[in-house]
Amino acid sequence: MTTPNVRPGIRYDSEDSFSDWFVRNKTWVSWALLALAVGIAGLWFYQRSRALRQQNAEKAYFQARQSAAAGNLPLAASDLKKVATRYEGTRPGTQAALLLAQSLYDQKKHKEGIAELDKVLSSAPKDFVASIHALKANGYEELKDFVLAADGYKAAASATKFPAEKAQYQAAAARSYMSGGKPAEATAIWAELAVDETSPLAAEARVRLGEIAAKPMTT
């Protein structure tokens, strides 16, 4: 007579069927299934809400752009501000903030434009961060605060993932440092660009280094 091949450590009990186990633990099983259902429903609702918010943001941004395209800058600024505030953190909301800042710049309200960009910088999608820093730098240039402008361009260079764009921002930072009376900071940037033979700015960098070397340093 042969005996069943039973794995060591596993107790076989015909009376301990799955049905018996389920009856004894049905309350726990019910709560576990309920929690799973609630979790799945919550995830679906969250994803659905995000999708609807994105759609509404895109629609609102498109409508605000129409005001800007019509040349009504005060109305455009009002509409764009609403979109940027309500849909902060979304791509359309960030685009609205960028366009809002530019429309304020066009009205010579550079401080106000920079302030709007500051509001969305921390929550903006990563691929917008470089553009926000660069537009802030534009505003500081208009305000003749060239050192802050240079710092903004350097931040934009650090944020972008595109080498050509990074070089452009670095060059802009160097020019602003020169305008702000910071030749040492400008020299450091131009020196970095000058050794990169693949950069279209290498030739300009060498020229700028020559100009700085030929100019007497002031203290």
N, C-alpha and C positions, 0 to 999 in steps of 0.2 A: 504494500500500500504506500503510495507516495503522499507527501505532505505539500501543501501550497507553498510556493516560493514567496515568502514574506520578507520584505526589506527589514533589516535590523532597526529597532527603535520605533517602528510603526506598529501600533496595536490595532489589530483588526477586530472590530466588534460589529456584528451584523445588526445589533439593536440600535447602534449609534448611526442611523442613516442621515442623509442630508435633510430629509423632511423633519426629523426630530430636532436636528440642530437649528433649522430655520424657525421652528416653532418656539424653541427656547430663546432665540435671539431676534425674533421678528421686530421687536421695538427698535433695537439697535440698527438692524438692516433698513428699516423704514426711514429712520433719521438719516442714515448714510446716503440712501438714494435721494432723499429730499434735498440734502445739502449739495449733492452732485447736480441735481436738476436746477437748483437755484444758481449754482456757480456757472453752469452752461448758459442759463438765461441771462445772467448778469453780464457775462462776456459778450454775448450777442448784442445786448442792449448798449453796452459801452461802444462796441465797434460801430453799431448802427448810428449812435449819437454822434460819434466822431465824423462819420461819413456825411451825415446831414449838416453838421456844423461847417464842414469844409465846403459843401455845396452852397450853403447860404452865404458863407464868406466870399466865395468867388462871385456870386451874383451881386452882392453888395459892393464889392470892389469894382466890378465892371460898371455899375451905375455911377459910382463916384468918379471913375475915370472919364465918363461922359461929360461931367461938369468941368473937369480940368481941360478936356479937349475943346470945349466950347469957349474957353478963355475966361470963364467966370472964376477967378482965383479965390475970392472970399468964400463962395459957395463950395468950391472944390475942397478947400481946406477944411470946411465944416464937415462935409460928407466923408472925407478921407479920415478925419480924426475919429469919427464915430466908428468906422470900420476898423481902424487900427486899435481902438480901445476895446471894442466888443469882441473882436476876433484875434486878440493878441496871442501870439504863439503859433498861429497858422501861417501858411505861405501867403494867402491873400492879405491877411492882416499886416504882415511884415512889409509886403509890397505897398500897401496903403500908407504905412508909416514912411517909407522911403519917398514915395511920391508926395506925401504931405510935406516932408522936410524940404523937398525941392521947390514945391509951390510957395512955401514960406520964404525960401531963399530968393525966389523971383520977386517977392514983395519986400526984399531987403530986411527980412526978419530972420537974420541968421542965428541969433541966440535962441529964438523960439524953435527954429528948425532943429538945432542941435539938441535941445531939450526933448523934442519928440523922439529923436533917434535914441537918446539915452533910455527912454522909457521901455523900448522894445528890445534893446540889445541883449539882455540876459535871457529872454524867452524866445528869441528868434531862431528859426531853423539854422543849422550850422552853415549851410551853403549861402546864407545871406549875411553872415557876420562880417566878412571882408568888405562887402559893399557898404554896410552901415558905418564901419570905421572910416572908409575912404570918403563917404559923403560928409561925415562929421569933420574930417580933415579939410574938405572943401570949404565948409562953413568957417572954420578957424582961419583959413587963408583970407577969406573975405573980411574977417574981423582984424586982420593983420597980426594975429597971434600965431606966428610961424612956428614956434617951438611946439605948441600943442598940435598944430597941423602936422608937423613932422612925426610926432609921437603917434598920431592917428594913422598916418600912412605906414609906419612901422608895424602897428597892430594889424593893419589890413594885410601887409606882407606875410605876417606870421599866420594869419587865419586862412589865406587862400591855399588851395592845393594845386594850383596851376603855376608852373615855374615861370612862364613868360609874364603872367600877371604879377607874380611876386617881384620880379625884377622891375617892372614898371612902378609898383608901389615903393620899392626901395629907392629908386631914382627920384621919385616925387618927395620922399622923406629927405633925401640929401639936398635937394634944391631948397626945400623949406628951411632946413637947418642953416643953409648959407644965407637965406633971406633973414633968418632970425639971429644972425651973428654967431653961429655955432660952427665954425669951420672944422674943428677937430672931429665933431660928430659926423659932419658931411664927408670928411676925408675917409673915415672908417668905412662908410657905406660905399663910396666910390671905389675904394681899394678892393673891396670884396667883389664888386661888379666887374672891375677891370681885368681880373684874372680868369673870369669865366668866358672863354673864347666862343662858347655856344650862345652867349647872350647878345641880342641885338643892341644892348646898351653898353657893351664893353668899350666900343670906340668912344662914345660920349664920356664914359667914366674916365678914360685915360686923358681926354682933353680937359675935363674938370679938375683932375688931379694936377695937371700942368698949370692950370690957372690959379689954383690954390697955392701951389708952390711958388709961383711968381709973385703972388701978392704978399706984401708985408703983413705979418701977423700983428693984430692989435690986441691990446689988453684992456 
